[in-house]
Amino acid sequence: MYDYMIIGGGIVGLSVGMSILEKHPSAKLVILEKEKKLAQHQTGHNSGVIHSGIYYKPGSFKATFAKAGSESMRAFAHKHGISHDICGKVIVATKKEELVHLENLYKRGLENGLPIEKLTQQQLKEKEPHVNGLEAIHVPTAGIIDYKEVSEKMAELIRLQGGVIENGAEVKAIDEGPDHVTIETMNNSFKGKFMINCAGLHSDRMAKLAGYLTDLKIVPFRGEYFMLKEDKRHLVKNLIYPVPNPNFPFLGVHFTRMVNGAVDVGPNAVPAFKREAYKKADFHLKDFSEMVTYPGFWKLAMKYPKDGMGEIYRSVVKSKFVQSAQVLMPEITANDLVPGPAGVRAQGLRKDGSLVDDFFIINGSKSIHVCNAPSPAATASLEIGKWVVERIPHI
């Protein structure tokens, strides 16, 4: 029998496993991952940004964990020789009506204890010469990293400490009894004293299998990216973001330099018809049916009809996407952009149509369920791991 069983081999599950073994070095631990390799979903399709925490409500998990996580992730990368660059980013107001939102964001960043500064148009040009903007916020603590590489190092450390990682272990049933938890996979049965659900895109389903019903369903949103052609990468020095639309819960089209030198442009945020829909044609009947029969989905759609349709239109018509990119960088043309990878955001949605805007973690009798951990969860993963482990009862 294991002491601890973790469902999900993404960066959050691996961080929890690593934190458990740091606190309890002799513990028997197993991580169950349904894919043949680790970090194949949100972690492996991540844009690689080390977030600062500027966007999030002061005092929230996201704000607290992102700020602390950006520091602990940098320390982890430095300790283990993982490529990263704390390059900073700019958040840019391109229209006069955005200046008030920029100021509000600046105040929020200060409330969150971040060492940010306002930039004039001239100062912005010095940092990002090709950007169109009136004013900006410079966030020096933002950076870039490869979260797959981070995950591989976490897995290595877990195995070195005696932890077991089972790939190809898709969970089919969970029985949470008074003394132990039994997890049935396709081929095996696992018993443990405590379970931690870090299943990302399927976290709500795992909670339900364990007998916990919450006012939350994971609704997948596909983030579609283009990439700058190699001869145009010089247009982007580091990270360039627009001022987020306060009426729409996504960050808008931005420019992200990666640790390998490539530059992502995007994303769109469109509803996905499969929880792991990395291609536009991906479809899964159960996933689709669950989404379109969920009252919260339609209430969300009615709340943001114009914005939602704009995202879909931009997904279908490249020229519309290019126009969005040109708001920040006018000299970009359609020929400068080639299709890039897509990611899927595991976004929690309530029945009333409100998005769960913070990490959502629930306690079971013999379990803890991390049920809403989209971005900035990769940045915050080390802090989430430590926080979860502090709340596991003594075994």
C-alpha positions as CSV (number, residue, x, y, z in Angstrom):
1,M,0.0,0.0,0.0
2,Y,1.2,3.5,-0.9
3,D,1.2,6.4,1.6
4,Y,0.3,8.9,-1.2
5,M,-1.2,8.5,-4.6
6,I,-1.2,11.4,-7.1
7,I,-3.4,11.5,-10.2
8,G,-1.8,13.5,-13.0
9,G,1.8,13.7,-14.2
10,G,1.8,17.4,-15.2
11,I,3.9,20.0,-13.4
12,V,1.4,20.5,-10.6
13,G,1.2,16.7,-9.8
14,L,5.0,16.4,-10.0
15,S,5.5,19.4,-7.7
16,V,3.1,17.9,-5.2
17,G,5.0,14.6,-5.4
18,M,8.4,16.3,-5.0
19,S,7.1,18.3,-2.0
20,I,5.7,15.2,-0.3
21,L,9.1,13.4,-0.5
22,E,10.9,16.5,0.7
23,K,8.7,16.6,3.8
24,H,8.4,12.8,4.2
25,P,11.6,11.2,2.6
26,S,10.6,7.6,3.5
27,A,7.0,7.9,2.2
28,K,5.8,5.4,-0.4
29,L,4.5,7.5,-3.3
30,V,3.0,6.8,-6.7
31,I,2.1,9.2,-9.5
32,L,-0.5,7.9,-12.0
33,E,-0.3,9.5,-15.5
34,K,-2.6,8.3,-18.3
35,E,-0.2,9.3,-21.1
36,K,2.9,7.4,-22.1
37,K,5.0,10.5,-21.3
38,L,4.7,13.2,-18.6
39,A,3.6,16.8,-19.0
40,Q,1.7,16.2,-22.2
41,H,-1.2,18.6,-21.8
42,Q,-1.3,22.0,-20.1
43,T,2.3,21.8,-19.0
44,G,3.7,20.6,-22.4
45,H,1.6,23.1,-24.4
46,N,2.5,26.0,-22.2
47,S,3.9,29.3,-23.6
48,G,6.8,29.0,-21.2
49,V,6.2,32.3,-19.3
50,I,7.3,32.8,-15.7
51,H,4.4,35.0,-14.6
52,S,4.8,37.8,-12.1
53,G,1.2,37.8,-10.6
54,I,0.3,41.3,-11.7
55,Y,-3.1,40.4,-13.1
56,Y,-4.6,38.7,-10.1
57,K,-6.7,39.9,-7.3
58,P,-4.6,40.8,-4.3
59,G,-4.7,38.1,-1.6
60,S,-5.9,35.4,-4.1
61,F,-4.1,32.1,-4.6
62,K,-3.0,33.2,-8.0
63,A,-1.5,36.5,-6.9
64,T,0.2,35.0,-3.9
65,F,1.4,31.8,-5.5
66,A,2.5,33.4,-8.8
67,K,4.6,36.0,-7.0
68,A,6.3,33.5,-4.8
69,G,6.4,30.9,-7.6
70,S,8.3,33.2,-9.9
71,E,11.0,33.4,-7.3
72,S,11.0,29.7,-6.4
73,M,10.9,28.6,-10.1
74,R,13.9,30.8,-10.8
75,A,15.8,29.3,-7.9
76,F,14.8,25.8,-9.0
77,A,16.0,26.5,-12.5
78,H,19.3,28.0,-11.3
79,K,19.9,25.1,-8.9
80,H,19.4,22.4,-11.6
81,G,20.8,24.2,-14.6
82,I,17.5,24.6,-16.5
83,S,17.5,27.2,-19.3
84,H,15.6,30.3,-18.3
85,D,15.7,34.1,-18.7
86,I,14.2,36.7,-16.4
87,C,13.8,39.1,-19.3
88,G,10.9,41.1,-18.1
89,K,7.8,42.1,-20.1
90,V,5.8,45.2,-21.1
91,I,2.0,45.6,-20.9
92,V,1.0,48.1,-23.4
93,A,-1.8,50.6,-23.8
94,T,-2.4,51.3,-27.5
95,K,-5.5,53.6,-27.1
96,K,-6.4,56.4,-24.8
97,E,-9.4,54.5,-23.4
98,E,-7.0,51.8,-22.2
99,L,-4.9,54.2,-20.1
100,V,-7.4,54.0,-17.2
101,H,-7.2,50.2,-17.3
102,L,-3.4,50.4,-17.4
103,E,-3.4,52.6,-14.3
104,N,-5.7,50.1,-12.5
105,L,-3.4,47.3,-13.4
106,Y,-0.4,49.3,-12.2
107,K,-2.1,49.8,-8.9
108,R,-2.9,46.1,-8.6
109,G,0.7,45.2,-9.3
110,L,1.8,47.5,-6.5
111,E,-0.8,46.0,-4.2
112,N,0.7,42.6,-5.0
113,G,4.1,43.8,-4.0
114,L,5.7,43.8,-7.5
115,P,8.7,46.0,-8.4
116,I,7.0,47.4,-11.5
117,E,7.3,50.8,-13.2
118,K,5.3,52.9,-15.6
119,L,6.9,53.7,-19.0
120,T,6.3,56.7,-21.2
121,Q,6.0,56.1,-25.0
122,Q,9.7,56.9,-25.4
123,Q,10.8,54.6,-22.6
124,L,8.6,51.8,-24.2
125,K,10.3,52.4,-27.5
126,E,13.7,51.9,-25.9
127,K,12.7,48.5,-24.6
128,E,10.6,47.3,-27.6
129,P,11.4,49.6,-30.6
130,H,8.8,48.0,-32.9
131,V,5.8,48.3,-30.5
132,N,2.9,50.7,-31.0
133,G,1.9,52.1,-27.6
134,L,1.0,55.2,-25.7
135,E,2.2,54.1,-22.2
136,A,3.2,50.8,-20.7
137,I,4.0,48.9,-17.5
138,H,7.4,47.2,-17.2
139,V,7.3,44.0,-15.2
140,P,11.0,43.0,-14.6
141,T,10.3,39.8,-12.7
142,A,8.5,38.1,-15.7
143,G,10.6,35.6,-17.6
144,I,10.7,32.5,-19.8
145,I,11.5,28.9,-19.2
146,D,10.8,25.4,-20.7
147,Y,8.2,23.8,-18.3
148,K,8.7,20.4,-19.9
149,E,12.3,20.5,-18.9
150,V,11.3,21.6,-15.4
151,S,8.9,18.6,-15.2
152,E,11.5,16.2,-16.4
153,K,13.8,17.4,-13.6
154,M,11.0,17.1,-11.0
155,A,10.3,13.5,-12.2
156,E,14.0,12.6,-11.9
157,L,14.2,13.9,-8.4
158,I,11.0,12.0,-7.4
159,R,12.5,8.7,-8.8
160,L,15.8,9.4,-7.1
161,Q,13.9,9.6,-3.8
162,G,12.1,6.3,-4.4
163,G,8.9,7.7,-5.8
164,V,7.1,5.6,-8.5
165,I,5.7,7.1,-11.7
166,E,3.3,4.9,-13.6
167,N,2.7,6.0,-17.2
168,G,-0.2,4.7,-19.3
169,A,-2.3,4.5,-16.1
170,E,-5.6,6.1,-17.0
171,V,-7.9,6.2,-13.9
172,K,-11.3,4.5,-14.4
173,A,-12.6,4.3,-10.8
174,I,-11.9,5.6,-7.4
175,D,-13.2,4.2,-4.1
176,E,-12.5,6.5,-1.1
177,G,-13.1,4.4,2.0
178,P,-12.6,5.1,5.7
179,D,-9.1,3.7,5.9
180,H,-7.7,3.9,2.4
181,V,-8.3,4.9,-1.2
182,T,-8.5,2.4,-4.1
183,I,-7.8,3.6,-7.6
184,E,-8.6,1.4,-10.6
185,T,-6.8,2.0,-13.9
186,M,-7.1,0.2,-17.2
187,N,-4.6,-2.5,-16.1
188,N,-4.0,-2.3,-12.4
189,S,-5.4,-1.5,-9.0
190,F,-3.6,0.9,-6.6
191,K,-4.2,1.3,-2.9
192,G,-3.1,4.2,-0.8
193,K,-3.7,6.1,2.5
194,F,-4.2,9.4,0.7
195,M,-4.9,10.7,-2.8
196,I,-4.2,14.0,-4.5
197,N,-6.1,14.8,-7.7
198,C,-4.0,16.9,-10.0
199,A,-5.6,15.7,-13.2
200,G,-5.9,19.2,-14.9
201,L,-8.3,18.9,-17.8
202,H,-10.0,15.9,-16.1
203,S,-9.8,17.1,-12.5
204,D,-13.5,17.6,-12.1
205,R,-14.2,14.1,-13.4
206,M,-11.7,12.6,-10.9
207,A,-13.4,14.5,-8.1
208,K,-16.7,13.1,-9.2
209,L,-15.3,9.6,-9.4
210,A,-14.2,10.0,-5.8
211,G,-17.7,11.1,-4.8
212,Y,-17.3,14.9,-4.6
213,L,-19.8,17.0,-6.5
214,T,-18.9,20.7,-7.0
215,D,-20.5,23.6,-8.7
216,L,-17.7,23.5,-11.3
217,K,-17.1,21.9,-14.7
218,I,-13.9,22.1,-16.7
219,V,-14.7,23.7,-20.0
220,P,-11.7,23.5,-22.4
221,F,-10.6,26.6,-24.3
222,R,-8.1,26.1,-27.1
223,G,-5.4,28.8,-27.4
224,E,-4.3,29.0,-31.0
225,Y,-0.9,30.5,-31.8
226,F,1.1,31.6,-34.8
227,M,4.9,32.0,-34.8
228,L,7.0,34.7,-36.2
229,K,9.2,33.6,-39.1
230,E,12.9,33.4,-38.1
231,D,13.9,36.5,-40.1
232,K,11.2,38.5,-38.1
233,R,12.1,37.4,-34.6
234,H,14.2,40.5,-34.1
235,L,11.0,42.6,-33.9
236,V,10.4,41.2,-30.4
237,K,13.0,41.6,-27.7
238,N,11.2,39.9,-24.9
239,L,7.5,39.7,-23.8
240,I,4.9,42.1,-25.1
241,Y,1.3,42.0,-23.8
242,P,-1.7,44.2,-24.4
243,V,-3.8,45.7,-21.6
244,P,-6.3,42.9,-20.9
245,N,-9.9,43.6,-21.6
246,P,-11.5,43.9,-18.2
247,N,-14.8,42.6,-19.6
248,F,-13.3,39.4,-21.1
249,P,-11.3,36.9,-19.0
250,F,-8.4,36.3,-21.4
251,L,-5.2,38.2,-22.0
252,G,-5.5,38.9,-25.7
253,V,-3.0,38.5,-28.5
254,H,0.6,38.9,-27.2
255,F,4.2,38.2,-28.3
256,T,6.2,35.7,-26.3
257,R,9.9,35.0,-26.9
258,M,10.7,31.4,-26.0
259,V,13.9,30.1,-24.5
260,N,14.8,28.5,-27.9
261,G,14.6,31.9,-29.6
262,A,11.2,31.3,-31.3
263,V,8.5,33.9,-30.9
264,D,4.9,32.9,-30.3
265,V,2.1,35.2,-31.3
266,G,-1.4,34.7,-29.9
267,P,-3.5,33.1,-28.7
268,N,-7.1,33.0,-29.7
269,A,-9.3,31.6,-27.0
270,V,-12.0,29.4,-28.6
271,P,-14.2,26.7,-27.0
272,A,-12.7,23.3,-27.7
273,F,-15.0,20.3,-28.6
274,K,-12.6,17.9,-26.9
275,R,-10.8,18.3,-23.6
276,E,-7.5,17.7,-25.4
277,A,-8.4,19.5,-28.7
278,Y,-5.0,20.7,-30.0
279,K,-6.3,20.7,-33.5
280,K,-9.4,22.6,-34.8
281,A,-10.9,19.4,-36.1
282,D,-10.5,17.5,-32.8
283,F,-13.9,16.3,-31.5
284,H,-15.0,14.0,-28.7
285,L,-18.7,13.3,-28.4
286,K,-18.8,12.9,-24.6
287,D,-16.7,16.1,-24.0
288,F,-18.8,18.0,-26.5
289,S,-22.1,16.8,-25.0
290,E,-21.0,17.7,-21.5
291,M,-20.1,21.2,-22.6
292,V,-23.2,22.1,-24.6
293,T,-25.6,20.6,-22.0
294,Y,-23.9,22.5,-19.2
295,P,-26.0,25.6,-18.3
296,G,-22.9,27.6,-17.4
297,F,-21.5,27.4,-20.9
298,W,-24.5,29.1,-22.5
299,K,-24.7,31.7,-19.7
300,L,-21.0,32.5,-20.4
301,A,-21.6,32.7,-24.1
302,M,-24.5,35.1,-23.6
303,K,-22.3,37.2,-21.3
304,Y,-19.6,37.8,-23.9
305,P,-21.3,37.3,-27.3
306,K,-19.3,39.9,-29.2
307,D,-15.9,39.0,-27.7
308,G,-16.6,35.3,-28.1
309,M,-17.6,35.6,-31.7
310,G,-14.6,37.7,-32.3
311,E,-12.3,35.0,-31.0
312,I,-13.9,32.4,-33.2
313,Y,-13.8,34.7,-36.3
314,R,-10.1,35.3,-35.6
315,S,-9.6,31.6,-35.4
316,V,-11.1,31.0,-38.9
317,V,-9.8,34.1,-40.7
318,K,-6.1,34.7,-40.5
319,S,-6.3,38.3,-41.7
320,K,-8.4,39.1,-38.7
321,F,-5.8,37.5,-36.4
322,V,-3.1,39.6,-38.2
323,Q,-5.1,42.8,-37.5
324,S,-5.1,41.9,-33.8
325,A,-1.4,41.4,-33.8
326,Q,-0.9,44.7,-35.7
327,V,-2.5,46.6,-32.9
328,L,0.7,46.0,-30.9
329,M,3.1,45.7,-33.8
330,P,1.9,47.5,-37.0
331,E,4.7,46.2,-39.3
332,I,3.7,42.6,-38.9
333,T,2.1,41.1,-42.1
334,A,0.4,37.8,-42.8
335,N,3.5,36.5,-44.5
336,D,5.4,37.0,-41.3
337,L,3.3,34.5,-39.4
338,V,3.3,30.7,-39.7
339,P,1.0,28.3,-37.8
340,G,2.3,27.4,-34.3
341,P,1.3,24.9,-31.6
342,A,-2.0,25.2,-29.7
343,G,-2.7,24.6,-26.0
344,V,-5.9,23.9,-24.1
345,R,-6.8,25.8,-21.0
346,A,-8.6,23.8,-18.3
347,Q,-10.9,26.5,-17.2
348,G,-13.4,25.9,-14.4
349,L,-16.9,27.2,-15.0
350,R,-19.8,27.5,-12.6
351,K,-23.4,26.8,-13.4
352,D,-24.2,30.5,-13.3
353,G,-21.8,31.2,-16.1
354,S,-19.1,32.7,-14.0
355,L,-15.5,31.6,-14.6
356,V,-13.6,30.3,-11.6
357,D,-11.0,33.0,-11.5
358,D,-8.7,31.5,-8.8
359,F,-7.1,28.1,-8.1
360,F,-9.9,25.9,-6.7
361,I,-8.8,23.3,-4.3
362,I,-11.2,21.1,-2.2
363,N,-10.6,18.7,0.7
364,G,-12.0,15.2,0.8
365,S,-11.9,12.7,3.6
366,K,-8.8,10.9,2.3
367,S,-8.1,13.2,-0.6
368,I,-7.3,16.7,-1.9
369,H,-8.5,17.8,-5.3
370,V,-6.9,20.6,-7.3
371,C,-9.9,21.3,-9.5
372,N,-9.0,24.6,-11.3
373,A,-5.4,25.2,-12.0
374,P,-4.9,26.9,-15.4
375,S,-2.3,29.6,-16.0
376,P,-0.3,30.7,-14.0
377,A,-0.3,27.2,-12.4
378,A,3.1,26.3,-14.1
379,T,4.7,29.4,-12.6
380,A,3.0,28.7,-9.3
381,S,3.5,24.9,-9.3
382,L,6.2,24.8,-6.6
383,E,4.1,26.9,-4.3
384,I,0.9,24.9,-5.0
385,G,2.9,21.7,-4.2
386,K,4.1,23.1,-0.9
387,W,0.6,24.5,0.0
388,V,-1.1,21.2,-0.8
389,V,1.3,19.1,1.2
390,E,0.9,21.3,4.3
391,R,-2.8,20.5,4.2
392,I,-2.4,16.7,3.9
393,P,-3.3,15.2,7.4
394,H,-0.6,13.3,9.1
395,I,-0.6,9.6,8.1
